[in-house]
Amino acid sequence: SFCARTRHASSPVKSWLSTAVTPPTAIPDPPGPPPSGWAKTDENTVVGEMTSLDPDCYTTDAYFERERETMWASSWVAVCRVEDVDSPGAFSTSIVASDPVVVVRGNDHELRGFGNVCPHRNATIMDGAGSARALQCPYHLWTFRLDGTLVAAPDMSQAIGFDPDEVCLPSVAVDTWNGWVFVNLDNAAEPLATQIAGLDERVAPYQLDTLRRAGTIHCEQPWNWKITVENFSESYHHAAVHPQTLQVTYPGQKSWVEDNHEEPWLWLDHVSVDDEAEPFAVAVAFPSHMFSIIRGLGMVWFRIEALGARETRLDVELFLPPELCEDNEIVAGVLDALREPTTPRLDHRTSRRALTVLVIYCRRDVVQSSRERGGPHRRAT
């Protein structure tokens, strides 16, 4: 259960049994942190052999449940921005691999995270984002203070064995990084900053915490969350999927991955062949925190929620300097540019094809291109 869950060590991705079409008899462990030794590469660099994960890792409920119990139970997941919870009572809800979570700013200005489930009858307490004086369950009106303690439970005073002082919302760890709010279902988790120190150095010049949300594109994706992350983590597909957009300005063959020194993050940089366009970079902090830096303009957060083995929610959120957020022409122009390469017609179609192949053919150990080596869910040999 959410309250009783304990931390489990994530195992490295195992060697898959064979290339036979029959499914494996055992469910492989979810991937641990990305393979070590990622280094800056170009099209002439020779790298070690890399292969894809077992198809069951993308399609089965059993594997998704295993991810929940191991990887997601001890991973830092970005759920909102600090600006969303900047005043007492401000809250934001999210789903961490099927677990409802709420982050709230207390009257003491402390930021706290809780399981967004009432301990009475397991109803979800808060919806969306906003501001509230307390966290009140809409089912039986059990009410919790902003610090998670119970303040009211109607008609429970005579209930035998009920002690309101022993009832509270289960807490989750909270951390902030470059303007994002992260949660971890494991309260004893290692601090986020110590895991991605190298990535912190790379993003520091861009002052991401000063940017403000300018617009959002919502996407419902009927496939596994790892397909989205892997697609985001490589530019090998630019020529085929984005021949008139990304490939024209940022050729995939001119991109490279920086060395992460065995930390669980990715930095994929690009060269611009257009004198009027700045190079852009994409970053991933394991397992699913994805954002791209548009140099000279702002940043795009690809906020992902893994809802099931074949169900993912993606919000593409544009962040700009505060003074540009008020310029409707600039905001509309950037959002239109984002819709072409990120939403339905292109990557959506390609990802659906990938899922279909995984389900039908169940290929294993497919060798990967050197320009796909940044994907955090690849297996290096």
Phi, psi and omega in degrees: 000167182300313185291325188267356186298135177244165183285137175239142178287132178283128181274150174298153180296128185282163172290127183283153195296316183193182176259015180293158181283336181293140180296154178292150180282337180243147178278122180291154179291150174298157181292143171276198177304156185305155180302146181283166174085015174298131182224160177298129184228162169224186187293344181261001183277136176266127181237167178293159181295136177231142180229162182281168177284165175298138180305327180299337179294343182252350192233338190260143176295326181296319180289322177299320178295323178294322175300318180300317186283340183246284187297306183293333181291347182222023181249149175277127184234127178285129184242337179194184175253156180302325180297337180284340183226054188265356182224156180306131181093344179291134182223160175213135181253157179201171176241125175251094181049056176084351178266118178289134182227145174232136175248134185218145175267122183281170177295340176271009179072007175281144177264126183229156177234143181220158166294127185273051183223129180289129181290353181285297182228021172065028175277147174293136187271301185250153178235143173064226180215157181166213180223140182210150177282336180204169178257106187245127177289129182283355184276302181235015174064024169297134188236134183240142175293170180292349175264007175091353180278152182282132178247335181205138175217095187307134173062024179256359185297331182262002181290127182294129178082002181271124178234106184300335180289345180261002182254128175203165177284141177294132183272154172232153180290145180231140176214159176237149181204117176051040177092353177264153171253124179249150173234156176221126182293346177261110181293344179260016184294149175297139181305143183300316187301327181288341182272334186231041182300321180294322178293323178301319179296323183288324183272346184309317183296344186265356175046055184298334180289347180269349182281154181233150182294130181247339180179162184221140173246123183263136180225129171259126187239114182276053177209176183289144183301329183293331176297318179295315181295317181294321177298320180292333191270005179215155179246011179299333184273357184306312187297323184273318188268328182234052186294334182258359183235270185299317185295328181295319184262323184234077183304132182301325183289351179256010178268163179207158178253131180277155179290126179263004178051041175069016171272155186277063176211163180233141171228109181251115184252160185227153172260135174265131177260008177250120183299339182266359181241128177286148173300150176237160180229149174242147183225147175224127170256124186303136006264340192214012181276108186241134173207155176238143179256118176266096187302135180083358181226300184177221187208151176237125176261126176260086185279120187244139173236118177277109185260339181185179182301327181229037180215120182223141174248130180234126172248120177266108188249124180269132178236132182227166171302146184309321183291334179275339180298336181272353180270097186299327181292317179294314181300312181297320180295317181291319179297320177297319179295326180288327183296324185296307182274347188252341186239200220314312197289328190260280183297328178300311181296317181295318181293323176298320178297318180299317180295319180300316179295320180299319183289319188277315190260336177051047177287147177234158173056040176284123183293141184255156175288157176297335180277002174254005189289349178283341184303124185289353182247016174279162178246121179268144179237000000 
